[in-house]
Amino acid sequence: MSSSSTTKEWILGISLAAGTAAVGYLAYRTFVSRGKCCKTRVNLDIQKDNPKVVHAFDIEDLGEKAVYCRCWRSKKFPMCDGSHTKHNEETGDNVGPLIIKRKEA
């Protein structure tokens, strides 16, 4: 057997092993580790020193309508300032505000 044919066999074997490993890794990432990685925080910078962010309001203090942020991007948090629009465009998300209004009598 010549060294030329042995080299070709090694190159073929290494290429086949690398391709199989790449396909296996991609399959693992797609099916097994789905949802385990890449989890990002929703709240990036609001009251990070508190263990839990909670806001409570009395219904009587709301007036006719209150619009609350649910995307955590509002500069007026907990009130909505429309930041969800940019968030949705950037991420493909569909989050919107929580709107509470008085029932018309």
All heavy atoms as an XYZ file, in Angstrom:
816
protein
N       0.828     -1.179      0.000
C       0.000      0.000      0.000
C       0.876      1.247      0.000
O       1.862      1.320      0.710
C      -0.856     -0.018      1.258
C      -2.191      0.609      1.057
S      -3.160      0.452      2.536
C      -4.662      0.008      1.792
N       0.517      2.205     -0.795
C       1.333      3.402     -0.879
C       0.935      4.412      0.182
O      -0.164      4.395      0.708
C       1.217      4.017     -2.276
O      -0.044      4.608     -2.432
N       1.865      5.302      0.490
C       1.585      6.323      1.509
C       0.550      7.322      1.011
O      -0.169      7.922      1.802
C       2.872      7.039      1.909
O       3.353      7.811      0.839
N       0.448      7.483     -0.294
C      -0.543      8.389     -0.876
C      -1.961      7.894     -0.613
O      -2.857      8.653     -0.270
C      -0.284      8.527     -2.373
O      -1.371      9.144     -3.013
N      -2.173      6.588     -0.768
C      -3.517      6.051     -0.545
C      -3.836      6.013      0.950
O      -4.980      6.189      1.355
C      -3.667      4.691     -1.214
O      -3.494      3.629     -0.343
N      -2.856      5.809      1.814
C      -3.066      5.825      3.259
C      -3.457      7.233      3.714
O      -4.355      7.410      4.546
C      -1.797      5.369      4.002
O      -1.415      4.086      3.527
C      -2.034      5.301      5.488
N      -2.817      8.235      3.182
C      -3.127      9.629      3.521
C      -4.552      9.965      3.095
O      -5.300     10.595      3.850
C      -2.135     10.584      2.836
O      -0.806     10.226      3.210
C      -2.400     12.020      3.210
N      -4.937      9.516      1.918
C      -6.301      9.771      1.435
C      -7.331      9.093      2.337
O      -8.383      9.647      2.624
C      -6.462      9.286     -0.006
C      -5.749     10.131     -1.012
C      -5.940      9.589     -2.412
C      -5.151     10.375     -3.426
N      -5.273      9.827     -4.773
N      -7.021      7.869      2.788
C      -7.930      7.163      3.680
C      -8.069      7.887      5.017
O      -9.155      7.986      5.574
C      -7.445      5.724      3.894
C      -7.628      4.857      2.679
C      -7.020      3.481      2.850
O      -6.416      3.190      3.918
O      -7.129      2.680      1.900
N      -6.957      8.398      5.544
C      -7.010      9.154      6.801
C      -7.818     10.442      6.632
O      -8.642     10.783      7.501
C      -5.588      9.511      7.276
C      -4.997      8.445      8.139
C      -4.075      7.506      7.770
C      -5.307      8.204      9.497
N      -3.792      6.686      8.811
C      -4.545      7.104      9.905
C      -6.152      8.789     10.421
C      -4.590      6.584     11.187
C      -6.188      8.274     11.700
C      -5.434      7.187     12.077
N      -7.605     11.138      5.556
C      -8.348     12.384      5.302
C      -9.835     12.083      5.177
O     -10.676     12.781      5.752
C      -7.808     13.106      4.047
C      -6.400     13.652      4.319
C      -8.746     14.224      3.620
C      -5.701     14.220      3.107
N     -10.172     11.013      4.471
C     -11.567     10.609      4.321
C     -12.175     10.228      5.677
O     -13.284     10.636      6.020
C     -11.688      9.446      3.339
C     -13.100      8.909      3.096
C     -13.967      9.985      2.448
C     -13.051      7.663      2.233
N     -11.434      9.471      6.474
C     -11.912      9.056      7.793
C     -12.121     10.239      8.734
O     -13.127     10.316      9.445
N     -11.187     11.158      8.754
C     -11.291     12.351      9.607
C     -12.456     13.227      9.143
O     -13.229     13.735      9.968
C      -9.955     13.131      9.621
C      -8.901     12.314     10.368
C     -10.135     14.494     10.252
C      -7.502     12.883     10.271
N     -12.625     13.393      7.850
C     -13.731     14.196      7.323
C     -15.071     13.583      7.704
O     -15.998     14.289      8.113
C     -13.646     14.307      5.803
O     -12.463     14.942      5.418
N     -15.176     12.272      7.577
C     -16.414     11.570      7.931
C     -16.708     11.706      9.431
O     -17.837     11.983      9.833
C     -16.312     10.094      7.532
C     -17.552      9.242      7.782
C     -18.725      9.773      6.962
C     -17.290      7.799      7.437
N     -15.684     11.559     10.262
C     -15.860     11.679     11.717
C     -16.260     13.101     12.101
O     -17.145     13.316     12.938
C     -14.584     11.269     12.438
N     -15.618     14.106     11.502
C     -15.944     15.506     11.805
C     -17.365     15.837     11.363
O     -18.113     16.512     12.085
C     -14.942     16.441     11.126
N     -17.765     15.373     10.202
C     -19.123     15.615      9.716
C     -20.164     14.968     10.606
O     -21.193     15.563     10.941
N     -19.886     13.722     11.029
C     -20.812     13.021     11.926
C     -20.912     13.734     13.266
O     -22.006     13.894     13.821
C     -20.345     11.560     12.138
O     -20.255     10.927     10.864
C     -21.297     10.799     13.026
N     -19.788     14.200     13.794
C     -19.793     14.931     15.067
C     -20.578     16.233     14.942
O     -21.346     16.593     15.838
C     -18.363     15.211     15.513
N     -20.405     16.941     13.827
C     -21.126     18.205     13.626
C     -22.631     17.970     13.546
O     -23.417     18.693     14.170
C     -20.625     18.907     12.362
N     -23.052     16.965     12.803
C     -24.482     16.645     12.691
C     -25.037     16.227     14.048
O     -26.123     16.650     14.466
C     -24.722     15.553     11.623
C     -26.147     15.018     11.696
C     -24.427     16.091     10.237
N     -24.288     15.424     14.797
C     -24.724     15.003     16.128
C     -24.865     16.174     17.078
O     -25.839     16.274     17.838
N     -23.899     17.078     17.053
C     -23.944     18.259     17.912
C     -25.149     19.138     17.574
O     -25.867     19.591     18.466
C     -22.649     19.056     17.790
C     -22.705     20.382     18.508
C     -22.664     20.443     19.897
C     -22.822     21.568     17.797
C     -22.732     21.646     20.555
C     -22.892     22.779     18.446
C     -22.842     22.821     19.830
O     -22.916     24.029     20.479
N     -25.372     19.379     16.303
C     -26.511     20.211     15.895
C     -27.832     19.556     16.269
O     -28.770     20.232     16.705
C     -26.446     20.505     14.398
C     -25.307     21.418     13.958
C     -25.260     21.512     12.438
C     -25.448     22.797     14.571
N     -27.938     18.259     16.128
C     -29.161     17.551     16.525
C     -29.368     17.654     18.026
O     -30.479     17.894     18.505
C     -29.082     16.089     16.096
N     -28.301     17.485     18.797
C     -28.395     17.614     20.253
C     -28.865     19.006     20.632
O     -29.770     19.170     21.444
C     -27.035     17.316     20.897
C     -27.003     17.661     22.362
C     -27.558     16.808     23.303
C     -26.436     18.855     22.803
C     -27.558     17.114     24.642
C     -26.427     19.177     24.138
C     -26.986     18.309     25.064
O     -26.989     18.643     26.388
N     -28.229     20.017     20.059
C     -28.601     21.409     20.381
C     -30.043     21.700     20.018
O     -30.741     22.410     20.718
C     -27.692     22.371     19.615
C     -26.847     23.202     20.518
C     -26.010     24.182     19.781
N     -26.849     25.206     19.164
C     -26.419     26.108     18.335
N     -25.166     26.121     17.976
N     -27.219     27.008     17.837
N     -30.513     21.170     18.918
C     -31.858     21.439     18.448
C     -32.919     20.720     19.270
O     -33.926     21.320     19.637
C     -31.993     21.024     16.969
O     -31.017     21.721     16.209
C     -33.371     21.340     16.440
N     -32.700     19.460     19.582
C     -33.756     18.664     20.195
C     -33.607     18.446     21.695
O     -34.584     18.464     22.423
C     -33.869     17.307     19.492
C     -34.202     17.437     18.040
C     -33.277     17.103     17.076
C     -35.434     17.925     17.647
C     -33.581     17.241     15.731
C     -35.747     18.058     16.306
C     -34.818     17.710     15.347
N     -32.420     18.228     22.175
C     -32.234     17.878     23.577
C     -32.117     19.103     24.467
O     -32.755     19.194     25.506
C     -30.993     16.974     23.751
C     -30.737     16.681     25.212
C     -31.171     15.692     22.967
N     -31.326     20.076     24.084
C     -31.083     21.216     24.963
C     -32.020     22.385     24.690
O     -31.778     23.486     25.153
C     -29.633     21.671     24.833
O     -29.411     22.217     23.556
N     -33.093     22.154     23.978
C     -34.052     23.219     23.675
C     -34.606     23.797     24.973
O     -35.083     23.089     25.827
C     -35.193     22.685     22.836
C     -36.237     23.741     22.507
C     -37.301     23.213     21.621
N     -36.714     23.073     20.290
C     -37.283     22.445     19.292
N     -38.443     21.890     19.441
N     -36.687     22.358     18.130
N     -34.539     25.105     25.111
C     -35.089     25.770     26.279
C     -34.159     25.786     27.481
O     -34.436     26.451     28.455
N     -33.045     25.071     27.427
C     -32.131     25.040     28.560
C     -31.084     26.138     28.479
O     -30.576     26.576     29.484
C     -31.433     23.687     28.643
C     -32.363     22.564     29.002
C     -31.628     21.269     29.114
C     -32.574     20.135     29.408
N     -31.916     18.846     29.395
N     -30.761     26.564     27.290
C     -29.769     27.618     27.163
C     -30.434     28.879     26.616
O     -31.585     28.853     26.211
C     -28.643     27.192     26.224
S     -29.111     27.211     24.492
N     -29.709     29.900     26.622
C     -30.144     31.154     26.020
C     -31.342     31.773     26.732
O     -32.053     32.576     26.141
C     -30.470     30.979     24.536
S     -29.122     30.239     23.599
N     -31.602     31.403     27.976
C     -32.671     32.063     28.711
C     -32.151     33.421     29.142
O     -31.098     33.514     29.752
C     -33.081     31.240     29.927
C     -33.824     29.985     29.565
C     -34.328     29.303     30.794
C     -35.100     28.059     30.409
N     -35.595     27.354     31.572
N     -32.877     34.433     28.782
C     -32.456     35.774     29.151
C     -33.409     36.339     30.189
O     -34.558     35.923     30.296
C     -32.427     36.704     27.921
O     -33.737     36.745     27.358
C     -31.453     36.197     26.889
N     -32.932     37.299     30.923
C     -33.758     37.952     31.916
C     -34.754     38.858     31.235
O     -34.452     39.490     30.233
C     -32.901     38.784     32.859
C     -32.007     37.952     33.731
C     -31.190     38.867     34.628
N     -30.285     38.099     35.420
C     -30.474     37.846     36.710
N     -31.532     38.323     37.325
N     -29.617     37.138     37.380
N     -35.930     38.929     31.811
C     -36.950     39.842     31.311
C     -36.657     41.233     31.855
O     -36.639     42.209     31.127
C     -38.356     39.374     31.741
C     -39.406     40.380     31.342
C     -38.660     38.025     31.135
N     -36.438     41.326     33.149
C     -36.146     42.591     33.804
C     -34.650     42.847     33.743
O     -33.869     42.207     34.437
C     -36.617     42.546     35.263
C     -36.300     43.815     36.018
O     -35.874     44.805     35.443
N     -36.511     43.786     37.313
N     -34.250     43.792     32.910
C     -32.832     44.056     32.735
C     -32.270     45.066     33.718
O     -31.090     45.014     34.045
C     -32.568     44.529     31.307
C     -32.985     43.542     30.215
C     -32.749     44.132     28.848
C     -32.276     42.223     30.373
N     -33.109     46.024     34.206
C     -32.520     47.069     35.049
C     -33.469     47.749     36.035
O     -33.106     48.733     36.637
C     -31.868     48.133     34.169
C     -32.831     48.761     33.182
O     -34.002     48.365     33.140
O     -32.397     49.647     32.429
N     -34.645     47.243     36.264
C     -35.603     47.903     37.150
C     -35.548     47.275     38.536
O     -35.766     46.079     38.690
C     -37.029     47.826     36.575
C     -37.069     48.580     35.251
C     -38.056     48.376     37.561
C     -38.320     48.375     34.454
N     -35.223     48.068     39.539
C     -35.177     47.663     40.949
C     -34.435     46.347     41.148
O     -34.913     45.434     41.812
C     -36.590     47.566     41.527
C     -37.323     48.867     41.584
C     -38.689     48.728     42.232
O     -38.988     47.745     42.892
N     -39.528     49.734     42.040
N     -33.243     46.245     40.603
C     -32.475     45.003     40.688
C     -32.026     44.691     42.115
O     -31.668     43.565     42.416
C     -31.260     45.064     39.769
C     -31.612     45.173     38.299
C     -32.510     44.086     37.829
C     -31.780     42.795     37.686
N     -32.630     41.700     37.209
N     -32.057     45.683     43.015
C     -31.662     45.443     44.396
C     -32.766     44.744     45.201
O     -32.517     44.255     46.301
C     -31.257     46.748     45.076
C     -32.323     47.830     44.970
O     -33.075     47.835     43.978
O     -32.392     48.670     45.885
N     -33.989     44.671     44.673
C     -35.097     43.986     45.343
C     -35.177     42.538     44.875
O     -34.982     42.262     43.702
C     -36.436     44.665     45.030
C     -36.568     46.003     45.693
O     -35.917     46.283     46.684
N     -37.406     46.853     45.147
N     -35.528     41.605     45.782
C     -35.666     40.206     45.359
C     -36.854     39.986     44.429
O     -36.845     39.080     43.609
C     -35.859     39.437     46.669
C     -36.209     40.453     47.680
C     -35.708     41.773     47.212
N     -37.886     40.827     44.554
C     -39.058     40.715     43.683
C     -39.637     42.111     43.492
O     -39.805     42.847     44.447
C     -40.111     39.821     44.324
C     -41.289     39.548     43.417
C     -42.445     38.845     44.114
C     -42.071     37.507     44.650
N     -43.218     36.789     45.234
N     -39.949     42.478     42.259
C     -40.536     43.775     41.967
C     -42.053     43.646     42.029
O     -42.641     42.867     41.285
C     -40.116     44.292     40.571
C     -40.751     45.631     40.283
C     -38.608     44.388     40.484
N     -42.662     44.387     42.942
C     -44.109     44.344     43.120
C     -44.629     45.766     43.224
O     -44.045     46.593     43.923
C     -44.488     43.566     44.413
C     -45.985     43.585     44.627
C     -43.960     42.157     44.365
N     -45.705     46.049     42.516
C     -46.381     47.338     42.614
C     -47.854     47.077     42.904
O     -48.467     46.234     42.259
C     -46.256     48.138     41.316
C     -44.862     48.564     41.022
N     -44.029     47.826     40.222
C     -44.153     49.635     41.440
C     -42.862     48.439     40.146
N     -42.905     49.528     40.881
N     -48.400     47.798     43.864
C     -49.813     47.652     44.210
C     -50.471     49.024     44.148
O     -49.892     50.019     44.585
C     -49.958     47.057     45.604
N     -51.661     49.073     43.584
C     -52.408     50.313     43.462
C     -53.839     50.058     43.903
O     -54.392     48.990     43.657
C     -52.424     50.808     42.005
C     -51.067     51.122     41.469
C     -50.340     50.164     40.784
C     -50.502     52.367     41.659
C     -49.087     50.437     40.291
C     -49.240     52.658     41.167
C     -48.531     51.687     40.483
N     -54.425     51.054     44.543
C     -55.846     50.966     44.886
C     -56.661     51.341     43.656
O     -56.312     52.282     42.932
C     -56.194     51.916     46.038
C     -55.589     51.449     47.349
O     -55.438     50.223     47.530
O     -55.267     52.310     48.191
N     -57.730     50.632     43.419
C     -58.593     50.889     42.263
C     -59.066     52.339     42.260
O     -59.121     52.983     41.215
C     -59.807     49.931     42.270
C     -59.356     48.487     42.061
C     -60.834     50.323     41.249
C     -58.825     48.194     40.683
N     -59.353     52.864     43.434
C     -59.855     54.244     43.529
C     -58.825     55.260     43.039
O     -59.170     56.334     42.585
C     -60.256     54.584     44.972
C     -61.428     53.793     45.492
C     -61.050     52.384     45.953
O     -59.868     52.116     46.254
O     -61.950     51.536     45.972
N     -57.545     54.927     43.118
C     -56.481     55.859     42.735
C     -56.141     55.815     41.252
O     -55.325     56.594     40.782
C     -55.211     55.549     43.535
C     -55.408     55.760     45.020
O     -56.318     56.522     45.395
O     -54.653     55.150     45.794
N     -56.755     54.923     40.496
C     -56.375     54.745     39.096
C     -56.957     55.786     38.150
O     -56.435     55.981     37.071
C     -56.784     53.349     38.608
C     -56.025     52.195     39.238
C     -56.526     50.887     38.663
C     -54.536     52.336     39.032
N     -58.032     56.413     38.515
C     -58.682     57.323     37.592
C     -59.522     56.541     36.593
O     -60.006     55.459     36.882
N     -59.652     57.058     35.385
C     -60.478     56.396     34.369
C     -59.765     55.218     33.709
O     -60.370     54.237     33.327
C     -60.905     57.400     33.290
C     -61.885     58.443     33.779
C     -63.180     57.834     34.315
O     -63.752     56.956     33.637
O     -63.592     58.220     35.417
N     -58.437     55.332     33.545
C     -57.695     54.291     32.833
C     -56.235     54.290     33.294
O     -55.653     55.342     33.536
C     -57.778     54.573     31.332
C     -57.042     53.588     30.458
C     -57.387     53.817     29.003
C     -56.195     54.262     28.236
N     -56.417     54.378     26.804
N     -55.658     53.107     33.419
C     -54.237     52.967     33.739
C     -53.626     51.961     32.760
O     -54.229     50.930     32.467
C     -54.060     52.484     35.172
N     -52.438     52.276     32.270
C     -51.765     51.415     31.297
C     -50.415     51.008     31.888
O     -49.546     51.846     32.099
C     -51.572     52.144     29.946
C     -50.948     51.218     28.924
C     -52.895     52.694     29.432
N     -50.262     49.697     32.146
C     -49.073     49.185     32.807
C     -48.169     48.421     31.843
O     -48.630     47.705     30.962
C     -49.470     48.238     33.947
C     -50.163     48.956     35.063
C     -51.550     48.967     35.141
C     -49.444     49.649     36.015
C     -52.200     49.642     36.153
C     -50.089     50.329     37.037
C     -51.452     50.320     37.104
O     -52.106     50.992     38.098
N     -46.869     48.567     32.070
C     -45.860     47.911     31.247
C     -45.789     46.423     31.577
O     -45.838     46.039     32.739
C     -44.498     48.556     31.517
S     -43.132     47.758     30.662
N     -45.662     45.589     30.522
C     -45.433     44.160     30.713
C     -44.153     43.689     30.024
O     -43.799     42.526     30.117
C     -46.614     43.343     30.185
C     -47.869     43.577     30.981
C     -48.936     42.575     30.664
N     -49.241     42.532     29.237
C     -49.976     41.577     28.678
N     -50.471     40.613     29.398
N     -50.216     41.606     27.394
N     -43.447     44.597     29.348
C     -42.212     44.193     28.661
C     -40.960     44.525     29.473
O     -39.874     44.113     29.100
C     -42.127     44.854     27.282
S     -41.750     46.619     27.316
N     -41.091     45.270     30.526
C     -40.010     45.679     31.422
C     -39.030     46.649     30.759
O     -37.935     46.844     31.243
C     -39.236     44.461     31.944
C     -40.007     43.626     32.882
C     -40.894     42.642     32.560
C     -40.004     43.697     34.300
N     -41.420     42.084     33.684
C     -40.890     42.716     34.773
C     -39.329     44.491     35.213
C     -41.115     42.507     36.120
C     -39.549     44.266     36.552
C     -40.441     43.294     36.997
N     -39.408     47.270     29.675
C     -38.499     48.197     28.987
C     -38.882     49.663     29.197
O     -38.152     50.547     28.786
C     -38.467     47.909     27.482
C     -38.122     46.483     27.083
C     -36.749     46.077     27.553
N     -36.334     44.789     27.046
C     -36.486     43.639     27.678
N     -37.099     43.607     28.835
N     -36.040     42.516     27.167
N     -40.012     49.920     29.826
C     -40.524     51.270     29.991
C     -39.620     52.113     30.881
O     -39.154     51.666     31.924
C     -41.927     51.226     30.606
O     -42.380     52.543     30.871
N     -39.369     53.340     30.472
C     -38.608     54.292     31.290
C     -39.483     54.857     32.405
O     -38.977     55.479     33.321
C     -38.068     55.442     30.428
C     -37.174     54.983     29.308
C     -35.883     54.399     29.820
C     -34.988     54.019     28.669
N     -34.318     52.768     28.849
N     -40.794     54.666     32.329
C     -41.732     55.143     33.352
C     -42.291     53.965     34.155
O     -43.359     54.070     34.731
C     -42.889     55.894     32.708
C     -42.483     57.099     31.907
C     -43.638     57.916     31.373
C     -44.844     57.133     30.963
N     -45.921     57.920     30.412
N     -41.591     52.834     34.199
C     -42.084     51.632     34.851
C     -42.586     51.937     36.257
O     -41.948     52.692     36.966
C     -40.967     50.585     34.919
C     -41.463     49.224     35.280
C     -41.923     48.383     34.300
C     -41.486     48.802     36.587
C     -42.400     47.125     34.622
C     -41.965     47.557     36.922
C     -42.419     46.715     35.937
N     -43.748     51.436     36.668
C     -44.534     50.366     36.083
C     -45.513     50.828     35.003
O     -46.227     50.004     34.448
C     -45.277     49.777     37.274
C     -45.527     50.938     38.149
C     -44.294     51.800     37.988
N     -45.555     52.115     34.716
C     -46.466     52.605     33.682
C     -45.848     52.372     32.301
O     -44.643     52.391     32.136
C     -46.759     54.101     33.881
C     -47.227     54.472     35.298
S     -48.541     53.452     35.962
C     -49.914     54.019     35.033
N     -46.683     52.123     31.311
C     -46.234     51.869     29.942
C     -45.878     53.179     29.255
O     -46.585     54.172     29.389
C     -47.345     51.164     29.162
S     -46.925     50.874     27.440
N     -44.779     53.177     28.518
C     -44.427     54.342     27.696
C     -44.322     53.972     26.218
O     -43.824     54.734     25.412
C     -43.129     54.983     28.187
C     -41.902     54.110     27.960
O     -42.041     52.969     27.454
O     -40.793     54.559     28.286
N     -44.795     52.764     25.864
C     -44.772     52.328     24.469
C     -43.488     51.630     24.062
O     -43.303     51.304     22.889
N     -42.587     51.371     25.010
C     -41.310     50.726     24.687
C     -41.486     49.329     24.118
O     -40.588     48.813     23.449
C     -40.431     50.637     25.937
O     -40.076     51.916     26.381
N     -42.635     48.705     24.357
C     -42.874     47.356     23.836
C     -42.855     47.323     22.311
O     -42.530     46.298     21.718
C     -44.197     46.792     24.365
C     -45.376     47.630     24.040
N     -45.779     48.683     24.838
C     -46.231     47.590     23.005
C     -46.850     49.242     24.286
N     -47.131     48.598     23.177
N     -43.172     48.425     21.676
C     -43.178     48.469     20.205
C     -41.776     48.180     19.668
O     -41.599     47.322     18.799
C     -43.670     49.839     19.709
O     -44.959     50.085     20.258
C     -43.736     49.888     18.200
N     -40.770     48.874     20.203
C     -39.388     48.647     19.777
C     -38.935     47.245     20.172
O     -38.285     46.556     19.387
C     -38.472     49.693     20.403
C     -37.032     49.548     19.997
C     -36.167     50.611     20.622
C     -34.712     50.380     20.260
N     -33.803     51.243     20.981
N     -39.291     46.827     21.400
C     -38.940     45.481     21.866
C     -39.498     44.421     20.911
O     -38.796     43.483     20.534
C     -39.481     45.267     23.284
C     -39.477     43.847     23.727
N     -38.334     43.202     24.133
C     -40.478     42.933     23.820
C     -38.630     41.953     24.456
N     -39.924     41.770     24.270
N     -40.758     44.564     20.516
C     -41.396     43.590     19.621
C     -40.717     43.561     18.254
O     -40.526     42.495     17.669
C     -42.883     43.889     19.469
C     -43.655     43.597     20.737
O     -43.174     42.926     21.632
N     -44.857     44.121     20.817
N     -40.357     44.735     17.739
C     -39.687     44.798     16.435
C     -38.322     44.113     16.494
O     -37.935     43.419     15.561
C     -39.518     46.247     15.992
C     -40.820     46.915     15.602
C     -40.671     48.410     15.371
O     -39.567     48.972     15.590
O     -41.679     49.034     14.995
N     -37.592     44.310     17.595
C     -36.243     43.757     17.712
C     -36.238     42.255     17.977
O     -35.326     41.557     17.562
C     -35.479     44.469     18.835
C     -35.140     45.903     18.521
C     -34.511     46.636     19.692
O     -34.522     46.093     20.829
O     -34.019     47.750     19.481
N     -37.245     41.762     18.696
C     -37.222     40.366     19.138
C     -38.241     39.473     18.444
O     -38.169     38.255     18.571
C     -37.490     40.276     20.650
O     -38.810     40.751     20.916
C     -36.481     41.071     21.440
N     -39.219     40.048     17.752
C     -40.279     39.249     17.163
C     -41.337     38.867     18.177
O     -42.202     38.039     17.906
N     -41.263     39.454     19.366
C     -42.231     39.186     20.431
C     -43.539     39.894     20.108
O     -43.630     40.653     19.146
C     -41.667     39.683     21.760
C     -42.234     38.958     22.964
O     -43.214     38.214     22.802
O     -41.693     39.142     24.064
N     -44.579     39.645     20.904
C     -45.865     40.313     20.674
C     -46.456     40.863     21.972
O     -47.657     40.971     22.113
C     -46.852     39.353     20.011
C     -47.211     38.191     20.907
O     -46.564     37.946     21.905
N     -48.238     37.462     20.535
N     -45.592     41.225     22.912
C     -46.058     41.716     24.208
C     -46.642     43.126     24.080
O     -46.216     43.909     23.241
C     -44.911     41.683     25.244
C     -43.852     42.703     24.934
C     -45.440     41.894     26.636
N     -47.651     43.389     24.879
C     -48.280     44.711     24.926
C     -48.579     45.078     26.360
O     -48.300     44.314     27.279
N     -49.165     46.230     26.591
C     -49.409     46.684     27.953
C     -50.635     46.016     28.577
O     -51.467     45.435     27.886
C     -49.663     48.180     27.776
C     -50.274     48.276     26.427
C     -49.582     47.229     25.602
N     -50.730     46.138     29.890
C     -51.930     45.762     30.626
C     -52.730     47.045     30.797
O     -52.227     48.020     31.347
C     -51.572     45.186     31.993
C     -52.725     45.030     32.980
C     -53.724     44.002     32.467
C     -52.202     44.654     34.351
N     -53.947     47.065     30.284
C     -54.797     48.254     30.371
C     -55.940     47.969     31.331
O     -56.675     47.000     31.146
C     -55.345     48.648     28.988
C     -54.191     48.920     28.023
C     -56.265     49.857     29.108
C     -54.620     49.135     26.593
N     -56.054     48.815     32.343
C     -57.150     48.700     33.300
C     -57.970     49.971     33.198
O     -57.433     51.075     33.317
C     -56.618     48.527     34.740
C     -55.765     47.269     34.823
C     -57.780     48.480     35.737
C     -55.082     47.085     36.143
N     -59.277     49.814     32.956
C     -60.128     50.995     32.875
C     -61.428     50.746     33.619
O     -61.848     49.605     33.809
C     -60.379     51.410     31.436
C     -60.929     50.350     30.539
C     -61.000     50.870     29.123
C     -61.428     49.768     28.169
N     -61.540     50.246     26.821
N     -62.019     51.826     34.028
C     -63.278     51.728     34.764
C     -64.381     51.276     33.817
O     -64.420     51.652     32.658
C     -63.660     53.087     35.357
C     -62.777     53.489     36.480
C     -63.431     54.597     37.288
N     -62.550     55.034     38.352
C     -62.505     54.449     39.535
N     -63.251     53.436     39.802
N     -61.665     54.903     40.452
N     -65.257     50.465     34.364
C     -66.402     49.994     33.603
C     -67.377     51.149     33.426
O     -67.672     51.884     34.354
C     -67.089     48.876     34.400
C     -67.844     47.926     33.590
C     -68.402     46.845     34.508
C     -68.474     45.557     33.764
N     -69.046     44.497     34.576
N     -67.838     51.319     32.194
C     -68.794     52.378     31.938
C     -70.156     51.985     32.529
O     -70.617     50.869     32.340
C     -68.932     52.627     30.427
C     -67.632     53.156     29.838
C     -67.763     53.381     28.343
O     -68.902     53.448     27.823
O     -66.723     53.479     27.697
N     -70.738     52.928     33.261
C     -72.013     52.636     33.931
C     -73.198     52.753     32.998
O     -73.229     53.347     32.005
C     -72.194     53.587     35.107
